[in-house]
Amino acid sequence: MFGFLKENDGHVAVANRIFEMRLLNMFIAEEASKSTAFQYGERDRNQFTENGRLDMEQVLKKFVEHFHDIYGENDEKFIEACGRKSFLRRKDT
């Protein structure tokens, strides 16, 4: 009806590359919006915006709070690999 799909050697195929990319992006966005990380971000994003713009000062303040929660009581120097592991530890499934 809209020309998004076509028949190609007895199989259904997307009519052209533009439709293919738009449909792929739509399906990826739908799946991502169902993730826990996306839901947390949606819930908390208002605290990081002011007048529709990203409040970078607030982002940095929250980063420092989070960093202090993780490393606040450690006397050792920050090791990049350790920090990377800490921030990437939680995987969204």
Number of C-alpha atoms within 10 A of each C-alpha: 4 4 9 13 14 13 10 10 7 7 7 10 13 16 14 12 9 11 14 15 12 11 14 12 12 12 12 11 11 11 11 13 13 10 12 13 15 14 13 10 10 11 10 11 11 12 12 16 14 11 6 8 8 14 14 12 10 14 14 12 11 14 12 13 13 13 14 12 10 13 15 11 8 9 7 7 7 10 8 9 8 10 14 10 10 13 12 9 9 9 8 8 6
